[in-house]
Amino acid sequence: MHQLTLAEIARGLAAKEFSAEELTRGLLARIHQLDPQLNSFITITDDLALEQAKAADVRRAAGEQGALLGAPIAHKDLFCTEGVLTSCASKILDGFKAPYDATVVARLKAAGAVSLGKLNMDEFAMGSSNESSHYGAVKNPWALDRVPGGSSGGSAAAVAARLVPAATGTDTGGSIRQPAAFTNLTGIKPTYGRVSRWGMIAYASSLDQGGPLARTAEDCALMLGAIAGFDPKDSTSVDAPVDDYLASLNQPLAGLRIGLPKEYFGAGLDSRIADAVLAAVEELKKLGATVKEVSLPNMQHAIPAYYVIAPAEASSNLSRFDGVRFGYRCENPQNLEDLYKRSRAEGFGSEVKRRIMVGTYALSAGYYDAYYLKAQKIRRLIRNDFTAAFAEVDLILGPTTPNPAWKLGEKNNDPVAQYLEDIYTITANLAGLPGLSMPAGFVDGLPVGVQLLAPYFQESRLLNVAHQYQQATDWHKRAPAGF
């Protein structure tokens, strides 16, 4: 049963081919058996999962239907889950049990989804390799000596290894799409404001957005349909109708206009990934799409702008972790200042400290205009580039990452080299656009992802194109050996 997609599980449960409890017991056994190789879970909630599965079976027996009723999932460990460890993979929150459910968690719970546990991640979602976690690095099931991507690396590894059919993730600069690309999954970052951030522990509030990782576009459509929508508890949530993402999956692609930004195919892109991307373009042409070159001239400024804005927001958001209200507190503080300093110094890891320092500097008197304000102006120029491009095309297509997954530890001593791996994903967060990564081939046995970007609130278009591509190809069906 672990090979079933979320949509197949929904059909199997509806046809009473198996129960939610049987399915949950099977996957929990698989997690306990295989996850020690991967380290994708921080917490496995056996008792809670079985309780939820039994409740889902009772609801089905009473005649209730629902695609996610009894379907197993798992959550990235920055979504607050009532009574369950919510750590953000940080020592500073080790032992913190959230007193409430995040809106995303509550909506999936209401739909009857069964949560199997909380997934590993880069500490406070800061990283592209899932090596900054307090609980240790996550390994890529396609090659155990490689990173799974980050920051939603635990989510990606668990779904790719068939430990769970789908998982929640978050994307601040590519943290759903890049791990999806590295592990042969489909992952979608919705439009900013489409999915509630309430109860999702913040890294950079103007960039963070929750979304699903799964094996197919159909599964992502199922998940996104459950979690999207207005939430009065989130002041950045957008009050706009949610599309029926499943209904548009089978629309033909005839007449679809795809833009290929010339800036995507320059120096720094592995030529084998470029070949895989162009092969995907040819496949979409066969399905009726037309292709033209577009330009995103300010893309070159995206990484410096992002690595001013995101750390600046993080330095503000993470000021709440002071050793007083919740989380880690240092031993025997001498006074209040000592409590603050040592609790934070001992509780945060090196990458988080690095970003807090950069962000605090960028916001400090005399530097605010030179750095933060300038970065926000660049952000507007990047958005304008997309507006101009989308006047000519319906979608923008390119590589998700410039290279395949690198080896564990390879970039640990050079944070900037790791930052540069986000070049293709960051612009969607800066502009607030929806983006999707889908499997499109392999390089030396390592997965390659193709990224699709669309205008605001056109998630259904992204899912439609990815689904049609997945009907014509089988990259997404390939599984890592040993899992």
Secondary structure, 3 states (H helix, E strand, C coil): CCCCCHHHHHHHHHCCCCCHHHHHHHHHHHHHHHHHHHCCEEEECHHHHHHHHHHHHHHHHCCCCCCCCCCEEEEECCECCCCCECCCCCHHHCCCECCCCCHHHHHHHHCCCEEEEEECCCHHHCCCCCCCCCCCCCCECCECCECCCCCCHHHHHHHHCCCCCEEEEECCCCCCHHHHHHHCCEEEECCCCCECCCCECCCCCCCCCEEEEECCHHHHHHHHHHHECCCCCCCCCCCCCCCCCCCCCCCCCCCCEEEEEHHHHCCCCCHHHHHHHHHHHHHHHHCCCEEEEECCHHHHHHHHHHHHHHHHHHHHHHHHCCCCCCCCCCCCCCCHHHHHHHHHHHHCCHHHHHHHHHHHHHHCCCCHHHHHHHHHHHHHHHHHHHHHHHCCCCEEEEECCCCCCCECCCCCCCHHHHHHCCCCCHHHHHHCCCEEEEEEEEECCEEEEEEEECCCCCHHHHHHHHHHHHHHCCHHHCCCCCC
